[in-house]
Amino acid sequence: MIQIDNLFVKYDNLNILEDINLQMAEGSVCAVIGPSGCGKSTLLNILAGINHDYEGKVFINGMKPSPKKQTIGFIPQNYGLLPWLKVKDNIMLGLNIKHKNNSQIPMDLIDSLGLNKLLNRYPKELSGGQQQRVSLARAFALKADLLLMDEPFSALDAITREEMQDVFINLWQQQNVTTVLVTHYVEEALYLGQKIVVMTATPGKVYKIIDNPLFADKNFRDREEFVQLSKQLRIYLKKAGRENEA
């Protein structure tokens, strides 16, 4: 599980995050949404074990975040693929780093993502949706302790983005990897987040935490709850954006 207690982050005397308290059960998905610059990516960097400059307590399964001791997958907005590596090598990159080149290419995962005919291509030869599938394949091949996703679908057109959201849900349902997803899209948060954390403008604080009954429901837009929750979430976002105004 993820346990965050009284987390504070400051850069050059400017508070970025203030008094963040959050608990996530193992195998759950949390969507984090809030105004630009509220510290969402900073929170991910702390969970990734990249940023150690903070006050408070952060634990993943009882341990401080550490890429050396834990397997932490990270999917950035730009897919994070290395342009000089072919698809198969991009997929294997994380496994090779963690397992010292002894791992085999995960063909079942590759087949399920429709990548088996693309393994010898370079990222520049792929569409945005195909690159995103490669990024997801690399992350899920790790069978990570924690998966972090920083607006992973925002560069895609609307139809491809919805398709990739379905792909993520299908993969997550197979592995139940603990996941923290940063997004700007209300609909995406309502589809992909079991728990939705609404953050205030800088300094980022937790404004609301919502338990989401629409998580992973592929017909969520047709549910009566969708309209109500969507309106409520937008109200929270507007209020949260004004929370720290002088």
HUKAZI-V395777 format. One record per residue. RES is the residue in three letters. SS is DSSP state (@ for helix, = for strand, . for the rest). Layout:
res=RES ss=SS
res=RES ss=SS
//
This chain:
res=MET ss=.
res=ILE ss==
res=GLN ss==
res=ILE ss==
res=ASP ss==
res=ASN ss==
res=LEU ss==
res=PHE ss==
res=VAL ss==
res=LYS ss==
res=TYR ss==
res=ASP ss=.
res=ASN ss=.
res=LEU ss==
res=ASN ss==
res=ILE ss==
res=LEU ss==
res=GLU ss==
res=ASP ss==
res=ILE ss==
res=ASN ss==
res=LEU ss==
res=GLN ss==
res=MET ss==
res=ALA ss=.
res=GLU ss=.
res=GLY ss=.
res=SER ss=.
res=VAL ss==
res=CYS ss==
res=ALA ss==
res=VAL ss==
res=ILE ss==
res=GLY ss==
res=PRO ss=.
res=SER ss=.
res=GLY ss=.
res=CYS ss=.
res=GLY ss=.
res=LYS ss=@
res=SER ss=@
res=THR ss=@
res=LEU ss=@
res=LEU ss=@
res=ASN ss=@
res=ILE ss=@
res=LEU ss=@
res=ALA ss=.
res=GLY ss=.
res=ILE ss=.
res=ASN ss=.
res=HIS ss=.
res=ASP ss=.
res=TYR ss=.
res=GLU ss==
res=GLY ss==
res=LYS ss==
res=VAL ss==
res=PHE ss==
res=ILE ss==
res=ASN ss=.
res=GLY ss=.
res=MET ss==
res=LYS ss=.
res=PRO ss=.
res=SER ss=.
res=PRO ss=.
res=LYS ss=.
res=LYS ss=.
res=GLN ss=.
res=THR ss=.
res=ILE ss==
res=GLY ss==
res=PHE ss==
res=ILE ss==
res=PRO ss=.
res=GLN ss=.
res=ASN ss=.
res=TYR ss=.
res=GLY ss=.
res=LEU ss=.
res=LEU ss=.
res=PRO ss=.
res=TRP ss=.
res=LEU ss=.
res=LYS ss==
res=VAL ss=@
res=LYS ss=@
res=ASP ss=@
res=ASN ss=@
res=ILE ss=@
res=MET ss=@
res=LEU ss=@
res=GLY ss=@
res=LEU ss=@
res=ASN ss=@
res=ILE ss=@
res=LYS ss=@
res=HIS ss=@
res=LYS ss=.
res=ASN ss=.
res=ASN ss=.
res=SER ss=.
res=GLN ss=.
res=ILE ss=.
res=PRO ss=.
res=MET ss=@
res=ASP ss=@
res=LEU ss=@
res=ILE ss=@
res=ASP ss=@
res=SER ss=@
res=LEU ss=.
res=GLY ss=.
res=LEU ss=.
res=ASN ss=.
res=LYS ss=.
res=LEU ss=.
res=LEU ss=.
res=ASN ss=.
res=ARG ss=.
res=TYR ss==
res=PRO ss=@
res=LYS ss=@
res=GLU ss=@
res=LEU ss=.
res=SER ss=.
res=GLY ss=@
res=GLY ss=@
res=GLN ss=@
res=GLN ss=@
res=GLN ss=@
res=ARG ss=@
res=VAL ss=@
res=SER ss=@
res=LEU ss=@
res=ALA ss=@
res=ARG ss=@
res=ALA ss=@
res=PHE ss=@
res=ALA ss=@
res=LEU ss=.
res=LYS ss=.
res=ALA ss=.
res=ASP ss=.
res=LEU ss==
res=LEU ss==
res=LEU ss==
res=MET ss==
res=ASP ss==
res=GLU ss=.
res=PRO ss=.
res=PHE ss=.
res=SER ss=.
res=ALA ss=.
res=LEU ss=.
res=ASP ss=.
res=ALA ss=@
res=ILE ss=@
res=THR ss=@
res=ARG ss=@
res=GLU ss=@
res=GLU ss=@
res=MET ss=@
res=GLN ss=@
res=ASP ss=@
res=VAL ss=@
res=PHE ss=@
res=ILE ss=@
res=ASN ss=@
res=LEU ss=@
res=TRP ss=@
res=GLN ss=@
res=GLN ss=@
res=GLN ss=@
res=ASN ss=.
res=VAL ss=.
res=THR ss=.
res=THR ss==
res=VAL ss==
res=LEU ss==
res=VAL ss==
res=THR ss=.
res=HIS ss=.
res=TYR ss=.
res=VAL ss=@
res=GLU ss=@
res=GLU ss=@
res=ALA ss=@
res=LEU ss=@
res=TYR ss=@
res=LEU ss=@
res=GLY ss=.
res=GLN ss=.
res=LYS ss==
res=ILE ss==
res=VAL ss==
res=VAL ss==
res=MET ss==
res=THR ss=.
res=ALA ss=.
res=THR ss=.
res=PRO ss=.
res=GLY ss==
res=LYS ss=.
res=VAL ss==
res=TYR ss==
res=LYS ss==
res=ILE ss==
res=ILE ss==
res=ASP ss==
res=ASN ss=.
res=PRO ss=.
res=LEU ss=.
res=PHE ss=.
res=ALA ss=.
res=ASP ss=.
res=LYS ss=.
res=ASN ss=.
res=PHE ss=@
res=ARG ss=@
res=ASP ss=@
res=ARG ss=.
res=GLU ss=@
res=GLU ss=@
res=PHE ss=@
res=VAL ss=@
res=GLN ss=@
res=LEU ss=@
res=SER ss=@
res=LYS ss=@
res=GLN ss=@
res=LEU ss=@
res=ARG ss=@
res=ILE ss=@
res=TYR ss=@
res=LEU ss=@
res=LYS ss=@
res=LYS ss=@
res=ALA ss=@
res=GLY ss=@
res=ARG ss=@
res=GLU ss=.
res=ASN ss=.
res=GLU ss=.
res=ALA ss=.
//
